[in-house]
Amino acid sequence: MLKAAYLHIPFCVQICHYCDFNKIFIHQQPVDEYLMSMKKEMVNTTSRFKDYEMETIFVGGGTPTSLSEKQLETFLNDVNVVLGNKNVKEFTVEANPEQTTKEKIAVLKDNGVNRLSIGVQAFQSSLLKKLGRTHNREDVYSTVADSKAAGIHNMSIDLMFGLPGQTMDMFKESVDEALALDVPHISSYSLQIEKKTVFYNLAQKGKLVLPEQELEAAMYEYLIETLEKRGYKQYEISNFAIPGFESKHNLQYWNNNEYFGIGAGAHSYVEGTRRRNAGPLKQYMKLIEEHGFPYIEEHIVPLSEKMEEEMFMGLRKQEGVSDETFLNRYGVSMFDVYREPIRRLIQKGWLEKRKDTLSLTKDGIPLGNEVFQEFIGVVLD
């Protein structure tokens, strides 16, 4: 049974210099019409695929908090009515500090949202400016304080490392500031230079100076050691939580479970098929109006690919991949299917076997992508 839904709000007040997600500058966009199209997609999706019971809902973007209070109210009400919130354990909305007012927080709280994912990235104004972010340190502290006052205590903040001009002292300061906020979840990612971004264009011209790889690795190591000392468990390569506050929604992905994906550019995984929605707003809305569904790609996932995904998604988690789960899903042991790559990776010291579970070692975590590649193309359908 499907238990998760991702909903995409593509609008932004400011386009960040590193972001390659499906997004659009909100000014003069048909926001209300888009939200109506999303409602239609939700209705059509739940009518077609009935075997679901929502446990986690995640609203991402773009910037969901770029919506007005009224738009947020309408949208969240539609989500609750169509998807149903009776059994929802975790309802997350991504929030940008400078747009998350007390009034918007009240709307979120009143409509069942019980978790915020706050895009902080850094606490230094010089770095935020380079990233194209428009908030400041005070905005972050206000958002966290106002959310707690409204009764939303389950919050995550995002930090980035490996940024242009970022020193180790700057990153240490950001980690310290994040800990001072006393939120139960912290995600931290190294900067990736993606095509169709300001940073990519600067890099192509030789105008983007990034920290050396050794410094980036040292930042990641400092992050792990510091957060663990403060009681945060690293439960996934880039995610740390006080036990009990792990992201239930993201665990749906890492456990290779199916989910609805609603909105422009959203991806879904339903009944063994992955679909990708049209990204441009006009195309998305036109497809909804004319066909009821906006997907432009459909891929029936073969058994070999499902098993690959089980491995490289599951190995992102600190607890790793359980052979019992693998056997129940695919009727065969992962130790038989992937005997050779597992042997090689254990020999290198990147994987370890504990009872029936396979997981990354401390040395294997920074080399995750290299490890995951070992499971690609081993099984042929």
CORNORBEL-V355646 format. One record per backbone hydrogen bond with DSSP energy under -0.5 kcal/mol. CO is the residue of the C=O (numbers start at 1). NH is the residue of the N-H. E is the energy in kcal/mol with one decimal. If there is no record, write none. Layout:
co->CO nh->NH e->E
co->CO nh->NH e->E
//
This chain:
co->2 nh->53 e->-2.5
co->3 nh->55 e->-3.0
co->3 nh->56 e->-2.1
co->4 nh->260 e->-2.4
co->5 nh->58 e->-2.4
co->6 nh->262 e->-3.2
co->7 nh->9 e->-0.6
co->7 nh->60 e->-2.5
co->8 nh->10 e->-0.7
co->9 nh->62 e->-0.7
co->10 nh->24 e->-2.5
co->11 nh->63 e->-2.3
co->12 nh->26 e->-2.7
co->14 nh->16 e->-0.6
co->16 nh->19 e->-0.6
co->17 nh->199 e->-2.7
co->21 nh->23 e->-0.8
co->24 nh->12 e->-2.2
co->26 nh->29 e->-2.0
co->29 nh->31 e->-2.3
co->30 nh->34 e->-2.3
co->31 nh->35 e->-2.4
co->32 nh->36 e->-1.8
co->33 nh->37 e->-2.1
co->34 nh->38 e->-2.3
co->35 nh->39 e->-1.9
co->36 nh->40 e->-2.1
co->37 nh->41 e->-2.4
co->38 nh->42 e->-2.5
co->39 nh->43 e->-2.6
co->40 nh->44 e->-2.8
co->41 nh->45 e->-2.6
co->42 nh->46 e->-2.5
co->43 nh->47 e->-1.5
co->44 nh->48 e->-1.8
co->45 nh->49 e->-2.9
co->48 nh->50 e->-0.7
co->50 nh->52 e->-2.0
co->51 nh->2 e->-2.1
co->55 nh->89 e->-2.6
co->55 nh->90 e->-2.0
co->56 nh->5 e->-1.7
co->57 nh->92 e->-2.9
co->58 nh->7 e->-2.7
co->58 nh->60 e->-0.6
co->59 nh->94 e->-2.5
co->60 nh->9 e->-3.1
co->63 nh->66 e->-2.2
co->64 nh->67 e->-1.6
co->68 nh->72 e->-2.8
co->69 nh->73 e->-2.6
co->70 nh->74 e->-2.5
co->71 nh->75 e->-2.7
co->72 nh->76 e->-2.9
co->73 nh->77 e->-2.1
co->74 nh->78 e->-2.2
co->75 nh->79 e->-2.2
co->76 nh->80 e->-2.4
co->77 nh->81 e->-2.5
co->78 nh->82 e->-2.9
co->79 nh->83 e->-2.2
co->79 nh->84 e->-0.8
co->80 nh->84 e->-0.7
co->85 nh->88 e->-0.6
co->90 nh->57 e->-2.3
co->90 nh->92 e->-0.5
co->91 nh->114 e->-1.5
co->91 nh->115 e->-1.6
co->92 nh->59 e->-2.7
co->93 nh->117 e->-2.0
co->95 nh->119 e->-2.2
co->96 nh->99 e->-1.6
co->96 nh->100 e->-0.8
co->97 nh->100 e->-0.7
co->99 nh->101 e->-1.4
co->101 nh->105 e->-2.4
co->102 nh->106 e->-2.1
co->103 nh->107 e->-1.8
co->104 nh->108 e->-2.5
co->105 nh->109 e->-2.8
co->106 nh->110 e->-2.7
co->107 nh->111 e->-1.1
co->108 nh->111 e->-0.7
co->108 nh->113 e->-2.2
co->109 nh->112 e->-1.5
co->115 nh->93 e->-1.8
co->116 nh->118 e->-0.6
co->116 nh->156 e->-2.7
co->117 nh->95 e->-2.7
co->117 nh->119 e->-0.5
co->118 nh->120 e->-1.3
co->118 nh->158 e->-2.3
co->120 nh->122 e->-2.1
co->121 nh->160 e->-2.5
co->124 nh->128 e->-2.5
co->125 nh->129 e->-2.2
co->126 nh->130 e->-1.6
co->127 nh->131 e->-2.0
co->128 nh->132 e->-0.7
co->128 nh->133 e->-2.7
co->129 nh->132 e->-0.8
co->131 nh->17 e->-2.7
co->136 nh->140 e->-1.4
co->137 nh->141 e->-2.0
co->138 nh->142 e->-2.4
co->139 nh->143 e->-2.5
co->140 nh->144 e->-2.3
co->141 nh->145 e->-2.4
co->142 nh->146 e->-3.1
co->143 nh->147 e->-2.1
co->144 nh->148 e->-2.2
co->145 nh->149 e->-2.3
co->146 nh->150 e->-1.5
co->147 nh->151 e->-0.6
co->147 nh->152 e->-2.9
co->148 nh->151 e->-1.1
co->151 nh->153 e->-0.9
co->153 nh->155 e->-1.2
co->153 nh->184 e->-0.5
co->154 nh->116 e->-1.7
co->155 nh->185 e->-1.0
co->156 nh->118 e->-3.4
co->157 nh->187 e->-2.6
co->158 nh->120 e->-0.7
co->158 nh->121 e->-3.5
co->159 nh->189 e->-2.1
co->161 nh->191 e->-2.3
co->163 nh->166 e->-2.1
co->167 nh->171 e->-2.1
co->168 nh->172 e->-2.7
co->169 nh->173 e->-2.3
co->170 nh->174 e->-2.1
co->171 nh->175 e->-2.5
co->172 nh->176 e->-2.5
co->173 nh->177 e->-2.6
co->174 nh->178 e->-2.4
co->175 nh->179 e->-2.3
co->176 nh->180 e->-2.0
co->177 nh->181 e->-1.1
co->178 nh->181 e->-0.6
co->178 nh->183 e->-0.5
co->179 nh->182 e->-1.3
co->184 nh->242 e->-2.6
co->185 nh->157 e->-1.6
co->186 nh->240 e->-2.3
co->187 nh->159 e->-2.5
co->189 nh->161 e->-2.0
co->192 nh->194 e->-0.8
co->194 nh->197 e->-0.5
co->197 nh->201 e->-1.9
co->198 nh->202 e->-2.4
co->199 nh->203 e->-2.7
co->200 nh->204 e->-2.3
co->201 nh->205 e->-1.2
co->202 nh->207 e->-3.0
co->203 nh->206 e->-1.3
co->207 nh->209 e->-0.6
co->208 nh->210 e->-0.7
co->209 nh->165 e->-0.6
co->212 nh->216 e->-2.2
co->213 nh->217 e->-2.4
co->214 nh->218 e->-1.9
co->215 nh->219 e->-2.3
co->216 nh->220 e->-2.0
co->217 nh->221 e->-2.2
co->218 nh->222 e->-2.5
co->219 nh->223 e->-2.4
co->220 nh->224 e->-2.3
co->221 nh->225 e->-2.4
co->222 nh->226 e->-2.8
co->223 nh->227 e->-2.5
co->224 nh->228 e->-2.2
co->225 nh->229 e->-1.7
co->226 nh->230 e->-1.1
co->227 nh->232 e->-2.5
co->228 nh->231 e->-1.5
co->231 nh->243 e->-0.5
co->233 nh->235 e->-1.2
co->233 nh->241 e->-2.2
co->235 nh->318 e->-2.1
co->236 nh->239 e->-1.3
co->238 nh->188 e->-2.5
co->239 nh->235 e->-1.0
co->239 nh->236 e->-1.4
co->240 nh->186 e->-2.6
co->241 nh->233 e->-3.3
co->242 nh->245 e->-2.4
co->246 nh->248 e->-0.9
co->247 nh->251 e->-1.7
co->248 nh->252 e->-0.8
co->249 nh->252 e->-1.1
co->249 nh->253 e->-0.9
co->250 nh->254 e->-2.3
co->251 nh->255 e->-2.0
co->252 nh->257 e->-2.8
co->253 nh->256 e->-2.1
co->258 nh->3 e->-0.7
co->259 nh->269 e->-2.7
co->260 nh->6 e->-2.5
co->262 nh->8 e->-2.7
co->263 nh->266 e->-1.9
co->266 nh->277 e->-2.9
co->268 nh->275 e->-2.0
co->269 nh->259 e->-1.9
co->270 nh->273 e->-1.7
co->272 nh->301 e->-2.4
co->273 nh->270 e->-2.6
co->274 nh->299 e->-2.9
co->275 nh->268 e->-2.4
co->276 nh->296 e->-3.0
co->276 nh->297 e->-1.3
co->278 nh->265 e->-2.0
co->280 nh->284 e->-2.7
co->281 nh->285 e->-2.9
co->282 nh->286 e->-2.3
co->283 nh->287 e->-2.4
co->284 nh->288 e->-2.0
co->285 nh->289 e->-2.2
co->286 nh->290 e->-2.6
co->287 nh->291 e->-3.0
co->287 nh->292 e->-0.9
co->287 nh->293 e->-0.5
co->288 nh->292 e->-1.2
co->294 nh->278 e->-2.2
co->297 nh->276 e->-1.8
co->299 nh->274 e->-2.9
co->299 nh->301 e->-0.6
co->300 nh->302 e->-0.5
co->302 nh->306 e->-2.1
co->303 nh->307 e->-2.3
co->304 nh->308 e->-2.0
co->305 nh->309 e->-2.7
co->306 nh->310 e->-2.2
co->307 nh->311 e->-1.7
co->308 nh->312 e->-2.8
co->309 nh->313 e->-2.3
co->309 nh->314 e->-0.6
co->310 nh->314 e->-1.3
co->311 nh->315 e->-2.5
co->313 nh->316 e->-1.1
co->314 nh->317 e->-1.3
co->316 nh->237 e->-1.4
co->317 nh->320 e->-0.8
co->321 nh->358 e->-2.3
co->322 nh->326 e->-2.1
co->323 nh->327 e->-3.0
co->324 nh->328 e->-2.2
co->325 nh->329 e->-2.1
co->326 nh->330 e->-2.7
co->327 nh->331 e->-2.2
co->333 nh->336 e->-1.0
co->333 nh->337 e->-2.2
co->334 nh->338 e->-2.7
co->336 nh->339 e->-0.8
co->338 nh->342 e->-2.4
co->339 nh->343 e->-2.2
co->340 nh->344 e->-2.6
co->341 nh->345 e->-2.4
co->342 nh->346 e->-2.4
co->343 nh->347 e->-2.2
co->344 nh->348 e->-1.9
co->345 nh->349 e->-0.6
co->345 nh->350 e->-2.4
co->345 nh->351 e->-1.3
co->346 nh->349 e->-0.8
co->350 nh->361 e->-2.1
co->352 nh->354 e->-0.5
co->352 nh->359 e->-2.3
co->354 nh->357 e->-2.6
co->356 nh->323 e->-2.5
co->357 nh->354 e->-2.9
co->358 nh->321 e->-2.8
co->359 nh->352 e->-2.6
co->361 nh->365 e->-1.7
co->362 nh->366 e->-0.6
co->364 nh->367 e->-0.8
co->365 nh->368 e->-1.5
co->367 nh->370 e->-0.7
co->367 nh->371 e->-2.0
co->368 nh->372 e->-2.8
co->369 nh->373 e->-1.7
co->370 nh->374 e->-0.7
co->371 nh->374 e->-1.2
co->372 nh->375 e->-1.8
co->373 nh->376 e->-1.4
co->375 nh->378 e->-0.7
//
